[in-house]
Amino acid sequence: MKFEGIGIGESDFRRLRLRNNYYIDKTMYIKDIIDNQARVILITRPRRFGKTLNMSMLRYFFDCDIKSSKELFEGLKIMEQEEKYTSKLGAYPCIYMTLKDVSVLSYERMITGFKSAVLDAYREHMYLLDSDKIYQFEKDRINDILYVREDEETLIKSIKELSGYLYRHYNKPVMLFIDEYDVPIQTAYVEGYYEQAIKFLKNFYGVTFKDNSYLEKTVLTGVSRVAKESIFSGANNFTVFTVLDNEFADDFGITTEEMDKVIEDFNVNEEKDEIKKWYDGYRIGNVEGIYNPWSLLNYLIDKQLKPYWVNTSSNDLIKLTLKNSTTVKEKMERLLKGEAIEVPIDLETIIVGIEENENNIWGLMLGTGYLKVDEVVNLAEGIYKLKIPNYEIKLLFQEIVKSWFNDKVVGNNLNSILKDLVELNLSEFEMKFGKLVEEMFSYMDVGKNTAENFYHAFVLGMLVGLKDSYYVNSNRESGMGRYDIMLEPHDKRKNSFVIEFKVANDMNEKTLEDVVDSAKRQIEEKDYESNLRERGFENITKIVFAFRGKECKMEVV
């Protein structure tokens, strides 16, 4: 196969094909769109999973105003299908609109960005100004938009009116494609103008879809599924397809079969296992083993195994949702250990207060690509087991956990505290650690049934900052029991650690000194350090922590 480079970041299907860039044939997506009976289709996928390129492909296939479309699709799978599908090539006028750039700090700027997106859609059809089927007052309205003179009321009606003009000009129904529909919504929530944005968007989509007889079919894509009631209440025959649905499951991302061809085309078979570890692991519907296309293509260019996808966004909404909940932090600790968490999932995201509703948090993280379905526990009740999909996402979570601590440490950053620990400046470490505990904990944080897990998650999260020089192991067997945390240096000459926790749950039952003594007996009797000794580690330090609310006592055994 001959191709001319990888068009990384190229989301225009026509340019990609004309430049003969490497292309994984996703044209059966066109067949899937034609076969689907819904008039309004919303497909949600993680960012950088090929949504914009696929939307561009739909436009170039269906658009009757593009003369070279047959050339673009020559040799691709869709042209091997029966006439039912190939006859749709160039069959409809199309409106293409992207909202990816409507990510701004205020409502006023959002409206400006929306005007720009509508202007781009209208600019593709300036020939309507010369059409004898368009009335003069309608041409005046088109000019208002082309010269950005429209008010909000005109903006709200703009796409429905454009579909009406095209229907009359061509005497054919219109295909409407709206890419990244949810960018304004998520940005509005993070930046604090959500209510204004939702009011406008609800009016815009209500007018665009409700009783719009000019439209043949509408396809929207985005990252999250926003509750239908919030902006799509006026849409008829509206169907959503998320990462949990089988429909369109193999149309986005790179499947295992497609990956085998990539491996062959780029001769990277020796790196296959490492590529899989870093960028594989997604599951969409019943299709498993889906690779992140953005990360994979970047790797094929520079041949470095490192995070690519997680660095293409600020991850602000994810960081916001994970920030305050104790139970969420406990589950994060389990995820970072490679375990699955069993949670109810509702992908119809209610953005407002999302960080206060744990079920919405896990739904958002699944839908946006930060977690994957490991097992369907109860489909009727929406119970799933979720895991971190790959090493790239694990690194992001480690950085988020580390940021929780850096945000709370006053006067001493987390690296300073960890340096005191590994260099055995333990009196300094205990003092700084005590301040950190006091600053981070509130009495409301710790429930009786979750206390030990909470403190464990807290310390384990703090130790994520040592990942470059230590293996941080948790709850594994050693000696005659399971230690809480073991720090194993990459270099055996450096200090290693065994850490044990004890929590005083009853304020009247024990002093912290009693709890420390109990932890010391356990760490000695269970011989937790044996695992390190047997593997040649000599500089072993055993530390016990006793907790009660904001109180903490540490002692070296």
Secondary structure, 3 states (H helix, E strand, C coil): CCCCCCCCCCCCHHHHHHCCCCCCCCCHHHHHHHHCCCCEEEEECCCCCCHHHHHHHHHHHHECCCCCHHHHCCCCHHHHCCHHHHCCCCCECEEEEECCCCCCCCHHHHHHHHHHHHHHHHHCCHHHHHCCCCCHHHHHHHHHHHCCCCCHHHHHHHHHHHHHHHHHHHCCCEEEEEECCCHHHHHHHHHCCHHHHHHHHHHHHHHHHCCCCCEEEEEEEECCEECHHHHCCCCCCEEEECCCCCCCCCCCCECHHHHHHHHHHHCCHHHHHHHHHHHCCEEECCEEEEECHHHHHHHHHHCCCCCCHHHHCCCHHHHHHCCCCHHHHHHHHHHHCCCCEEEECCCEECCCCHHHCHHHHHHHHHHCCCCEEEEEEECCCCEEEEECCCHHHHHHHHHHHHHHHHHHCCCCCHHHHHHHHHCCCHHHHHHHHHHHHHHHCCCCCCCCCCHHHHHHHHHHHHHHHHCCCEEEEECCEECCEECCEEEEECCCCCCEEEEEEEECCCCCCCCHHHHHHHHHHHHHHCCCCHHHHHCCCCCEEEEEEEEECCEEEEEEC
